Amino acid sequence: MKPTRRFSFFSGRMLMIVVVAAVLVSGCALRPTVTGKWQDVKGPATVHFEADGVFHAVDNEGMAVSGTYRLTGADGIQFEVDYGEAQNEIIQARMILEEDRMVLIFSEGDEVETYRRLP
């Protein structure tokens, strides 16, 4: 049986939608995410990024801080460190993110920190 013109148009349109959706999903899947636990390559410092925008960090001296983070622009990240009763601190950094490596380049002091993703 030969399909009607309407059916062929509909089938072609559905196929196009499926292909576009697959490309978009696969493109998103290939992009690394900051979510997870990371460790400084030069010491014991760690930072854990949660999917809801909360982070928890422990520096090389064992001091723990937490707060919120948000991605800014194509390669930026902003931390808002919560010090409890003291005023929160805003820290800006440029972020180079690969699958298992993250480099943070802080705008104040030109400090660079490199982390590796923990399992």
C-alpha positions, 0 to 999 in steps of 0.5 A: 500500500502506498502511503498518502502524501499526508502520512509521508509528510508527517513521518518525515517531520517526526523523523526530523524531530527525533534526529534533532532531539538526539543531537541535542541530548548527545551534545549535552551528554558530552559536556562535562559537569562540575557536579561531584567531588574534586581534590587539589592535585597539590594537596588534600584540599577538596571541594564538593559541588552539589547539583542544587548549587551548594558547595562544601570545601576543605582547604589544605589546612583542614578549614571547612567552608560552604556556600553556594555557587553559580556558573557565569558566562561560558567559563566563569564560576561565582562562589558565595562563601557563607561564614555564618554570622560574618558577612558572606564573601563573593569569589569570582573565578574562570573555570577550565573544565574537562571530564576529570580535571578542573582548573580555577583561575581566581580573579583576585591574586591571580591564583590558579588551582587544579583539581582532579575529579574523585570517583 
